[in-house]
Amino acid sequence: MTNSNVFGSRLLALRKRAGLNQKELGEAIGLSHKAISTIESGARGTTIDKLVAFSCYFHVSTDYLLGITDDPAWRGK
């Protein structure tokens, strides 16, 4: 992806695929719906801890979320 907001775009796609609204995802991760909105829009980044939390929640690699790879394969426990 050449999109400068790969993380936000992928997070939005994963959230929608899971049938979640921003409030539901925020509650699961420990963020407000506003924080989820600004992350998805690219106006805000996130911490490493929250990046890992998103990765674990959606069972995708952090490399996928960051746009390093297009392979979302989960390699966690």
Backbone bond lengths (Angstrom), bond angles and torsions (degrees), N, CA, C in turn:
res aa  C-N    CA-C-N  psi(-1)  N-CA   C-N-CA  omega(-1)  CA-C   N-CA-C  phi
1 M - - - 1.458 - - 1.520 109.36 -
2 T 1.300 116.82 138.19 1.451 120.38 177.46 1.529 111.46 -101.42
3 N 1.291 117.03 -1.11 1.458 123.05 178.72 1.522 109.91 -61.41
4 S 1.334 117.09 130.82 1.463 120.13 -179.40 1.527 111.98 -71.96
5 N 1.317 117.56 -12.49 1.459 121.49 177.93 1.526 109.75 -115.35
6 V 1.322 115.53 52.69 1.463 120.65 -178.42 1.524 110.27 -59.40
7 F 1.324 116.95 -46.83 1.466 120.32 -177.89 1.523 111.01 -57.67
8 G 1.315 117.18 -51.37 1.466 120.71 -179.57 1.523 112.98 -61.48
9 S 1.322 115.76 -41.66 1.469 120.35 179.97 1.520 111.55 -64.78
10 R 1.325 115.83 -42.69 1.470 119.00 -179.70 1.518 111.46 -70.60
11 L 1.327 116.35 -37.65 1.461 119.75 177.03 1.529 110.26 -62.39
12 L 1.319 117.11 -44.60 1.463 121.58 178.04 1.529 110.84 -59.61
13 A 1.323 116.66 -46.37 1.469 120.14 -179.48 1.524 111.50 -62.68
14 L 1.327 116.84 -42.94 1.474 120.49 179.21 1.526 110.99 -64.55
15 R 1.324 116.42 -41.73 1.463 120.62 -180.00 1.522 110.50 -62.60
16 K 1.316 116.10 -46.25 1.471 119.87 -179.38 1.523 110.85 -65.69
17 R 1.340 117.07 -40.90 1.464 120.64 179.11 1.527 110.54 -61.31
18 A 1.332 116.46 -33.40 1.466 121.14 179.37 1.525 112.32 -81.55
19 G 1.326 117.22 -6.02 1.459 120.91 178.63 1.516 113.21 73.49
20 L 1.323 116.45 29.44 1.463 121.03 -178.59 1.517 111.14 -103.87
21 N 1.318 116.01 149.24 1.459 118.55 169.15 1.531 107.42 -94.75
22 Q 1.314 116.30 173.26 1.464 120.04 -176.25 1.527 112.12 -62.97
23 K 1.299 116.79 -36.19 1.466 120.31 179.58 1.526 110.55 -64.15
24 E 1.324 117.04 -44.79 1.467 121.03 -178.96 1.530 111.18 -63.15
25 L 1.333 116.50 -44.04 1.460 119.39 178.53 1.523 110.33 -65.39
26 G 1.306 116.76 -43.69 1.460 120.61 178.72 1.515 112.28 -58.10
27 E 1.314 117.03 -43.23 1.465 120.71 178.85 1.530 111.02 -63.97
28 A 1.314 117.02 -37.88 1.464 120.70 -179.45 1.532 111.95 -69.07
29 I 1.318 116.50 -31.81 1.465 121.52 -175.92 1.526 112.22 -97.69
30 G 1.323 116.54 -21.82 1.461 120.06 -178.24 1.519 112.96 95.70
31 L 1.332 115.62 33.54 1.460 121.85 177.52 1.521 109.24 -129.62
32 S 1.317 116.43 161.45 1.463 120.10 175.66 1.525 109.86 -78.46
33 H 1.334 116.24 162.48 1.459 119.59 176.61 1.523 110.57 -63.53
34 K 1.330 116.58 -31.22 1.470 121.12 178.08 1.526 110.14 -65.81
35 A 1.325 117.07 -40.30 1.465 120.75 177.83 1.528 110.32 -62.73
36 I 1.330 116.92 -43.31 1.466 120.67 177.99 1.524 109.36 -60.97
37 S 1.316 117.46 -43.79 1.458 122.34 179.77 1.531 111.35 -59.41
38 T 1.317 117.11 -46.38 1.463 119.51 -177.68 1.527 112.14 -71.92
39 I 1.321 117.49 -29.93 1.471 120.60 174.86 1.529 108.96 -67.64
40 E 1.311 116.98 -47.67 1.469 121.00 -179.30 1.526 111.89 -61.84
41 S 1.324 117.57 -34.34 1.473 121.06 -178.75 1.525 112.23 -80.22
42 G 1.323 116.50 -13.36 1.463 120.13 -178.81 1.513 113.96 90.02
43 A 1.330 117.30 2.68 1.457 120.91 -179.36 1.527 112.61 -78.70
44 R 1.322 116.47 -12.17 1.461 121.13 -177.23 1.521 108.34 -145.89
45 G 1.306 115.21 146.48 1.457 121.06 173.26 1.520 109.25 -94.69
46 T 1.314 115.51 -159.62 1.459 119.93 178.63 1.514 109.24 -147.49
47 T 1.303 116.20 171.97 1.457 121.18 178.22 1.529 109.86 -86.03
48 I 1.310 115.40 164.98 1.463 119.90 176.05 1.522 110.01 -61.58
49 D 1.321 117.08 -40.39 1.467 120.61 179.54 1.524 111.58 -60.17
50 K 1.327 116.74 -42.84 1.471 119.85 179.68 1.525 110.50 -72.14
51 L 1.331 117.95 -35.12 1.464 120.81 175.49 1.521 110.07 -58.04
52 V 1.318 116.26 -45.97 1.469 120.66 178.15 1.525 110.19 -64.45
53 A 1.336 117.11 -39.21 1.472 120.18 178.72 1.534 110.96 -62.33
54 F 1.330 117.59 -42.91 1.476 120.22 176.73 1.525 110.21 -62.59
55 S 1.319 116.15 -43.28 1.462 121.15 179.97 1.528 111.10 -59.74
56 C 1.312 116.24 -47.90 1.471 120.81 179.57 1.529 111.11 -65.28
57 Y 1.311 116.79 -41.76 1.468 120.70 -177.57 1.528 111.20 -61.52
58 F 1.340 115.80 -45.19 1.460 119.98 -177.18 1.531 113.33 -93.77
59 H 1.328 117.40 -0.79 1.466 122.57 -178.60 1.530 112.31 52.68
60 V 1.328 114.30 50.69 1.464 121.78 174.11 1.522 107.33 -128.94
61 S 1.314 116.28 160.22 1.459 119.45 -179.73 1.527 110.88 -75.00
62 T 1.318 116.33 152.21 1.466 120.34 174.50 1.528 109.65 -65.02
63 D 1.333 117.05 -33.85 1.464 120.04 177.07 1.526 110.95 -59.61
64 Y 1.315 116.57 -38.04 1.468 120.41 176.84 1.524 110.52 -65.30
65 L 1.318 117.21 -47.62 1.463 120.19 -179.91 1.520 112.01 -59.85
66 L 1.323 116.52 -35.21 1.464 120.93 -177.76 1.527 113.51 -84.95
67 G 1.321 117.33 -7.26 1.453 120.38 178.88 1.518 114.24 85.49
68 I 1.324 117.52 12.30 1.459 121.59 178.66 1.528 110.04 -73.33
69 T 1.313 115.74 -33.41 1.459 121.79 177.89 1.515 109.36 -137.03
70 D 1.313 115.68 157.73 1.460 120.10 174.98 1.525 110.74 -96.70
71 D 1.334 116.55 2.38 1.466 122.46 179.49 1.529 108.99 -92.07
72 P 1.322 118.00 110.77 1.460 119.64 -177.82 1.529 114.42 -81.98
73 A 1.340 118.20 4.89 1.464 121.86 -172.73 1.524 112.71 -50.23
74 W 1.320 114.35 128.23 1.459 123.02 177.97 1.519 108.79 -77.66
75 R 1.309 115.57 129.90 1.460 120.34 179.14 1.527 111.60 -120.88
76 G 1.317 115.12 16.95 1.464 120.02 -179.72 1.507 111.57 -83.77
77 K 1.318 113.53 -177.49 1.460 120.39 -179.49 1.506 110.62 -80.85
